[in-house]
Amino acid sequence: MSYKFPLATASWGQEEQDAMQRVITSGMFTMGANVQAFERDFAEYVSSQHCVMVNSGSSANLLMAAALFYTKNSKLKLQRGDEVIVPAVSWSTTYYPLYQYGLKIKFVDIDLHTLNYDLDQLEQAVTDKTRAIMAVNLLGNPNDFGCIQQIIGKRDIVLIEDNCESMGGTFQGKQAGTFGVMGSYSSFFSHHISTMEGGLIVTDDEELYQILLSLRAHGWTRNLPRHNLVCSDKSDDPFEESFRFVLPGYNVRPLELEGALGVVQVKRLPSLIEERRKNGKLLQAALSNHPDIIIQQEIGESSWFGFSLVIRPGSKLTRKELVEKLNGLGFECRPIVAGNFAKNEVVKYFDSEVHGILKNAEHIDQNGLFVGNHHYPLFEAIDQLIIATQ
């Protein structure tokens, strides 16, 4: 089905096509100079020391979890059975790596207006058993990291960020994804920039960076510096080092095509975010005080991944009616990420618990949806949203 107002549209131009053609002409398709250039440029964009590109945002979350098991830093190191707090509303691969590494997952409710952590619930959920907090910045909206840092205080709790939906969002002038010891991003087709498939991890920690380099490619030493923090010194003989494995890693390397696209796309990123924010202002002006609909409340400056529409508690409007109206006007609609993830069947495999009651997550699960935002003006779409919600 073709939608007049789809969830995602291409942001490529002739520059991206030219970049891909240069890679095709070169005949070098595996991870190389273009990936390195994109990593360098993206790290500069978010003001981070290091960036590692992988094949998806999901893989970025996987490597973040893995790196915390192989660090020698006792303040960061996790082990099986450690408790990690997560918001109840996010995508599946926020949670899967935590399960796959044997961590105890504690679901915490979200705020009905920001769609990020309910900060009171988060504060109550943190105990002496808590070793990590996964902050998920939903639909472009950063968390209140000032409050989260106050909750953590002086405790040895590791903060990591799933920022796959919020590239370009900022809190107090600092890029979302750079508040934790590591942060993940996605450059999948429907996200703020597109490299077809793709993900990134940023960190200021040199040892974690080197661990990520090894984990990304088989757990071998080939991509590590001569003197490194993973296996100490490497041999001067490249033949000896070509198949030396030191960590139980993966093959989640990106392609040169994706790196070349990223180099062009990250140059566009400031203007792409600017246009999304302009549309966000239009949405706020149109629907901020709607009697039946809650739109997402910004924390800091959102990069407006999409536009969430949540039916207010007590409203007579139903989601089915709203979806039918929106579809009839040409909108493609989706649930808000995966809704209340704690109710999914897959959770039976997790070592997990729910803190308190997931009242808001459940309300969003039953009464929320989102429509697309884009990098071009959405005057007509906003007008049609007003009509749909009348």
C-alpha positions in Angstrom: 0.0 0.0 0.0 1.3 3.4 -0.9 0.9 6.2 1.7 0.7 10.0 1.0 2.4 10.5 4.4 4.8 7.5 4.9 6.8 6.8 7.9 10.1 7.0 6.1 11.5 8.6 2.9 14.9 8.7 1.3 17.3 11.5 2.1 19.8 10.6 -0.6 20.8 12.8 -3.5 23.3 12.7 -6.3 26.2 12.9 -3.9 25.2 9.6 -2.3 24.9 7.9 -5.7 28.3 9.2 -6.7 29.8 7.9 -3.5 28.4 4.4 -4.0 29.7 4.5 -7.6 33.2 5.3 -6.5 33.2 2.3 -4.2 31.8 0.1 -7.0 34.5 1.3 -9.4 37.2 0.7 -6.8 36.3 -3.0 -6.4 36.9 -2.7 -2.6 33.7 -3.5 -0.8 34.7 -4.8 2.7 35.3 -2.5 5.6 38.1 0.0 4.8 38.9 3.7 4.3 35.4 4.9 3.8 34.2 3.3 7.0 37.1 4.9 8.9 36.3 8.3 7.4 32.7 8.0 8.5 33.7 7.0 12.0 36.0 10.0 12.2 33.4 12.4 10.9 30.6 11.1 13.1 32.8 11.2 16.3 33.6 14.8 15.4 29.9 15.6 14.9 28.9 14.3 18.4 32.1 15.5 20.1 33.2 12.0 21.1 36.7 10.6 21.2 36.0 7.4 19.4 33.4 5.9 17.0 33.0 2.3 15.8 30.7 1.5 12.9 28.9 -1.8 12.7 26.2 -3.4 10.5 23.2 -2.2 12.6 22.0 -0.4 15.6 21.1 -3.7 17.1 24.6 -4.9 16.7 25.8 -1.7 18.3 23.7 -2.6 21.4 25.1 -6.1 21.4 28.8 -4.9 21.3 28.1 -2.4 24.1 26.8 -5.1 26.4 29.7 -7.4 25.4 32.4 -4.8 26.0 31.3 -4.4 29.6 32.0 -8.0 30.2 35.6 -7.9 28.8 36.8 -4.6 30.3 39.5 -4.7 33.0 38.0 -1.6 34.6 36.3 -3.0 37.8 33.9 0.1 37.9 32.6 -0.8 34.5 32.8 -4.5 34.4 29.6 -6.5 34.4 29.1 -10.2 35.1 26.2 -12.6 34.7 23.4 -12.0 37.1 24.1 -8.3 37.5 20.9 -6.2 37.5 20.4 -3.7 34.7 17.4 -1.3 34.6 15.6 -0.7 31.3 12.5 1.3 30.3 9.5 -0.8 29.5 9.0 0.8 26.1 11.7 0.3 23.5 12.7 -1.9 20.6 13.5 -5.6 21.0 17.3 -5.3 20.6 17.5 -2.9 23.5 16.8 -6.0 25.6 18.1 -9.0 23.8 21.9 -8.4 24.3 21.3 -8.0 28.0 19.5 -11.3 28.1 22.1 -13.0 25.9 24.8 -11.9 28.4 22.9 -13.3 31.3 22.0 -10.0 33.0 19.0 -9.6 35.3 16.6 -7.2 33.5 14.4 -4.8 35.6 11.6 -3.1 33.6 10.7 0.4 34.8 7.7 2.5 33.6 8.0 5.4 31.3 6.5 9.0 31.4 3.3 9.4 29.5 4.4 12.8 28.1 8.1 12.4 27.4 8.0 8.6 26.6 11.3 8.2 28.4 11.9 7.1 31.9 9.4 8.0 34.6 12.1 9.5 36.8 10.4 8.9 40.1 9.9 5.2 39.2 13.5 5.0 38.1 14.8 6.5 41.4 12.7 4.0 43.3 13.9 1.1 41.2 17.6 1.6 41.8 18.9 -0.5 44.6 22.3 -1.8 45.9 21.9 -4.6 43.3 21.7 -2.3 40.4 24.9 -2.3 38.3 23.8 -0.7 35.0 21.1 1.6 33.6 20.2 1.5 29.9 18.8 4.9 29.0 16.7 4.8 25.8 16.1 8.1 24.1 12.8 7.5 22.4 11.6 9.0 19.1 14.4 11.7 19.0 13.9 12.8 22.7 16.9 12.8 25.1 16.4 11.7 28.6 16.9 14.1 31.5 20.5 13.1 32.1 21.0 15.7 34.9 18.3 13.9 36.9 19.6 10.4 36.0 23.1 11.3 37.1 21.7 12.6 40.4 19.9 9.3 40.8 23.2 7.4 40.2 25.1 9.7 42.4 28.4 8.1 43.7 27.2 4.5 43.2 29.1 2.2 40.8 26.3 2.1 38.2 27.2 2.0 34.6 25.2 4.2 32.3 24.8 3.2 28.6 22.6 4.7 26.0 20.4 3.2 23.3 20.3 6.3 21.1 19.3 4.6 17.9 16.2 6.8 17.4 17.6 10.0 18.6 20.6 11.0 16.5 21.1 14.7 16.7 19.0 15.2 19.9 20.7 17.3 22.6 20.4 17.8 26.3 21.9 21.0 27.7 23.9 21.4 24.5 25.4 17.9 24.7 24.6 15.2 22.1 22.3 12.4 23.1 24.3 9.2 23.0 27.4 10.7 24.7 26.2 10.8 28.3 26.9 7.2 29.1 30.2 5.3 28.9 29.0 4.2 25.5 26.1 5.1 23.2 24.6 3.4 20.2 23.1 4.9 17.0 21.3 3.5 13.9 21.7 4.6 10.3 19.0 2.3 9.0 16.9 3.6 6.1 14.1 5.0 8.2 16.3 6.9 10.7 17.8 10.4 10.7 20.6 9.4 8.2 20.7 6.3 6.1 23.5 4.1 5.1 21.0 1.3 4.0 21.8 -0.8 7.1 24.3 0.4 9.7 25.0 1.3 13.3 27.5 3.2 15.4 28.9 3.2 18.9 30.6 6.2 20.5 32.8 6.3 23.6 35.5 8.4 25.2 37.0 5.3 26.9 40.1 4.1 25.1 40.0 0.5 26.4 36.3 0.1 25.6 37.0 1.5 22.1 39.7 -1.1 21.5 37.5 -3.9 22.9 34.8 -2.9 20.4 37.3 -3.0 17.5 38.2 -6.5 18.4 34.6 -7.7 19.1 33.4 -6.2 15.8 35.6 -8.5 13.7 35.9 -12.0 15.1 37.6 -11.0 18.4 40.9 -10.9 16.5 43.8 -8.6 17.1 44.2 -7.4 13.5 42.5 -4.1 13.9 44.1 -3.2 17.3 47.1 -0.8 17.7 50.6 -2.3 18.1 50.4 -1.4 21.8 46.9 -1.9 23.1 44.8 -2.4 26.1 43.2 -5.7 25.1 46.2 -8.0 24.6 49.2 -5.8 25.4 51.8 -5.9 22.6 51.1 -7.4 19.2 53.8 -9.2 17.2 55.7 -7.2 14.6 55.0 -10.1 12.2 51.6 -9.4 10.5 51.4 -13.0 9.4 51.4 -14.2 13.1 48.8 -11.6 14.0 46.5 -12.3 11.0 44.5 -14.9 12.8 45.1 -14.3 16.5 41.9 -14.4 18.5 41.7 -12.9 22.0 38.0 -12.2 22.6 34.8 -14.2 21.7 33.7 -11.7 19.2 31.3 -11.5 16.2 31.4 -10.5 12.5 29.3 -7.3 12.5 31.4 -5.3 10.2 29.8 -2.7 7.9 30.5 -2.4 4.1 32.5 0.3 2.3 29.3 1.3 0.5 27.7 2.1 3.9 30.7 4.0 5.0 30.8 6.0 1.9 27.1 6.9 2.3 27.7 7.8 5.9 30.5 10.3 4.9 28.0 12.2 2.7 25.0 11.8 5.0 26.8 13.1 8.1 27.5 16.3 6.2 23.8 16.6 5.6 22.9 15.8 9.2 22.7 19.3 10.7 20.3 20.5 8.0 18.3 17.2 8.3 17.8 17.7 12.0 17.0 21.4 11.5 14.1 20.6 9.1 12.8 17.9 11.5 12.8 20.4 14.3 10.9 22.9 12.2 8.2 20.3 11.7 8.3 19.5 15.4 7.5 23.2 16.1 4.5 23.0 13.7 3.2 19.9 15.5 3.6 21.6 18.9 1.7 24.7 17.7 -1.1 22.5 16.2 -1.6 19.9 18.9 0.0 20.9 22.2 -3.2 21.6 24.0 -5.4 19.0 22.3 -8.3 17.7 24.5 -7.9 14.1 23.4 -4.3 13.7 22.2 -0.9 13.9 24.0 2.1 14.7 21.9 5.6 14.1 23.0 7.1 16.6 25.4 10.6 17.6 24.6 13.5 17.1 27.1 16.3 19.4 25.9 16.1 19.5 22.1 14.5 16.5 20.3 15.6 15.5 16.9 12.0 14.4 16.3 12.3 10.9 14.8 8.6 10.7 14.4 5.4 12.2 15.9 3.7 10.2 18.7 0.0 10.5 19.3 -1.2 9.2 22.6 -5.0 9.2 23.5 -5.4 10.9 26.8 -6.7 8.8 29.7 -10.5 9.2 30.0 -11.0 10.3 26.3 -13.8 8.7 24.4 -11.6 8.5 21.3 -10.3 5.0 20.5 -7.0 4.1 18.8 -8.9 2.1 16.2 -10.9 5.1 15.3 -7.8 7.3 15.1 -5.9 4.8 13.0 -8.8 4.6 10.6 -9.0 8.4 10.2 -5.3 8.7 9.7 -5.2 5.8 7.2 -8.1 7.4 5.3 -6.1 10.7 5.1 -3.0 8.8 3.8 -0.9 8.4 6.9 1.2 5.3 7.6 0.8 4.5 11.3 2.8 2.3 13.7 2.7 1.4 17.4 5.1 3.5 19.5 8.2 1.3 19.1 7.2 -2.1 20.5 4.7 -0.8 23.1 5.0 -2.4 26.6 7.7 -4.8 25.8 7.4 -6.6 29.2 4.2 -8.2 28.0 5.8 -9.9 25.0 6.0 -13.7 24.9 9.8 -13.6 24.5 10.2 -12.2 28.0 9.6 -15.7 29.3 13.2 -16.5 28.4 14.6 -13.5 30.3 15.7 -13.3 33.9 13.6 -10.3 34.6 11.3 -8.5 36.9 8.9 -5.5 36.7 9.4 -2.6 39.1 6.0 -1.6 40.4 3.2 -1.2 37.8 3.8 -0.4 34.2 0.7 1.9 34.0 2.0 4.3 31.4 3.7 1.7 29.3 0.5 -0.2 29.2 -1.5 2.9 28.3 0.8 3.7 25.4 0.7 0.0 24.4 -3.1 0.3 24.0 -3.6 3.9 23.1 -0.5 5.2 21.3 0.8 5.4 17.8 3.2 7.4 15.8 3.4 8.9 12.3 6.4 9.9 10.3 8.5 13.1 10.4 10.8 14.0 7.6 13.6 16.3 6.4 11.3 18.5 4.4 8.4 20.8 5.3 5.2 19.0 6.4 2.6 21.8 6.3 0.0 19.6 4.6 0.6 16.7 6.9 0.2 18.8 10.0 -3.0 20.2 8.6 -4.3 16.7 8.0 -3.3 15.7 11.5 -5.5 18.5 12.9 -8.4 17.2 10.8 -7.8 13.6 11.9 -7.9 14.5 15.6 -11.0 16.7 15.4 
